[in-house]
Amino acid sequence: MVGGDPATLNDCGNQLMTASMTMDAGRTSMAQHQSMPSNVATRAAMGTGVETAYSQAVDAMIRAAANLQATIADDGYHLQRGSRDIDSAMNSTGGGGGGGRHRHTAV
């Protein structure tokens, strides 16, 4: 639990955004291997459906990774936005109802 601390929320958001970028790179790498390598697809496998099953499995993994990556990116964005909103609200109220006191934090 982050407890509404803007810096902690922002750090969590940054970590999710980094994870999202890492997942996107992994998904791109998977897409490059969507077809079964030719040295694996030998004559013994011809007509068995192994190549089709392999392509379908990789395609399903790519779609699942895309959904997870999009969710993580969205969550990271909302945490970062929440961090800014909390920080802004705390600065505008002085953090405790004092009015004019402003505190500047890097978000």
C-alpha positions as CSV (number, residue, x, y, z in Angstrom):
1,M,0.0,0.0,0.0
2,V,1.4,3.4,-1.0
3,G,-0.8,5.4,1.4
4,G,-1.4,8.3,-1.0
5,D,2.2,9.6,-0.9
6,P,2.7,11.4,-4.3
7,A,6.3,10.4,-4.6
8,T,5.5,6.7,-3.9
9,L,2.6,6.8,-6.3
10,N,4.8,8.3,-9.0
11,D,7.6,5.7,-8.4
12,C,5.0,2.9,-8.7
13,G,3.7,4.5,-11.9
14,N,7.2,4.8,-13.3
15,Q,7.9,1.1,-12.5
16,L,4.7,0.1,-14.3
17,M,5.6,2.2,-17.3
18,T,9.1,0.6,-17.5
19,A,7.6,-2.8,-17.2
20,S,5.2,-2.0,-20.0
21,M,8.0,-0.9,-22.3
22,T,9.9,-4.1,-21.4
23,M,6.8,-6.2,-22.2
24,D,6.4,-4.4,-25.5
25,A,9.9,-5.3,-26.5
26,G,9.3,-8.9,-25.6
27,R,6.1,-9.0,-27.5
28,T,7.9,-7.6,-30.6
29,S,10.6,-10.3,-30.2
30,M,7.9,-13.0,-30.0
31,A,6.3,-11.7,-33.2
32,Q,9.5,-12.2,-35.0
33,H,9.4,-16.0,-34.2
34,Q,5.7,-16.5,-35.0
35,S,6.6,-19.1,-37.6
36,M,8.2,-22.3,-36.6
37,P,11.9,-22.3,-37.5
38,S,12.5,-24.1,-40.8
39,N,15.1,-26.5,-39.2
40,V,12.4,-27.6,-36.7
41,A,9.7,-28.2,-39.3
42,T,11.1,-31.3,-40.9
43,R,9.5,-33.7,-43.2
44,A,8.4,-35.8,-40.3
45,A,6.3,-32.9,-39.0
46,M,4.7,-32.2,-42.4
47,G,1.0,-32.7,-42.4
48,T,0.7,-33.1,-38.7
49,G,-0.5,-29.6,-37.9
50,V,2.4,-28.9,-35.6
51,E,3.4,-25.8,-37.6
52,T,-0.1,-24.4,-37.4
53,A,-0.5,-25.2,-33.7
54,Y,2.9,-23.5,-33.1
55,S,1.8,-20.4,-34.9
56,Q,-1.6,-20.3,-33.1
57,A,0.1,-20.7,-29.7
58,V,2.6,-17.9,-30.4
59,D,-0.2,-15.7,-31.7
60,A,-2.3,-16.3,-28.6
61,M,0.8,-15.4,-26.4
62,I,1.3,-12.2,-28.4
63,R,-2.3,-11.1,-27.9
64,A,-2.2,-11.9,-24.2
65,A,1.1,-10.0,-23.8
66,A,-0.5,-7.1,-25.7
67,N,-3.5,-7.0,-23.4
68,L,-1.3,-7.2,-20.2
69,Q,1.1,-4.6,-21.6
70,A,-1.8,-2.2,-22.3
71,T,-3.2,-2.7,-18.8
72,I,0.1,-2.1,-17.1
73,A,0.7,1.0,-19.2
74,D,-2.8,2.3,-18.3
75,D,-2.3,1.6,-14.6
76,G,1.1,3.3,-14.6
77,Y,-0.4,6.4,-16.3
78,H,-3.2,6.6,-13.7
79,L,-0.8,6.2,-10.8
80,Q,1.4,9.0,-12.2
81,R,-1.6,11.2,-12.8
82,G,-2.9,10.5,-9.3
83,S,0.4,11.5,-7.9
84,R,0.3,14.8,-9.7
85,D,-3.3,15.4,-8.6
86,I,-2.6,14.7,-5.0
87,D,0.6,16.8,-5.1
88,S,-1.3,19.7,-6.7
89,A,-4.2,19.4,-4.1
90,M,-1.7,19.4,-1.3
91,N,0.2,22.4,-2.7
92,S,-3.0,24.4,-3.2
93,T,-4.3,23.8,0.3
94,G,-0.9,24.0,2.0
95,G,-0.9,20.4,2.9
96,G,-2.9,20.8,6.0
97,G,-5.4,23.6,5.5
98,G,-2.8,26.4,6.0
99,G,-3.7,28.1,2.8
100,G,-0.7,29.8,1.2
101,R,2.1,27.3,1.9
102,H,3.4,25.7,-1.3
103,R,5.7,22.8,-1.5
104,H,7.3,21.7,-4.8
105,T,8.1,18.1,-5.4
106,A,9.4,16.4,-8.5
107,V,6.8,14.1,-10.0
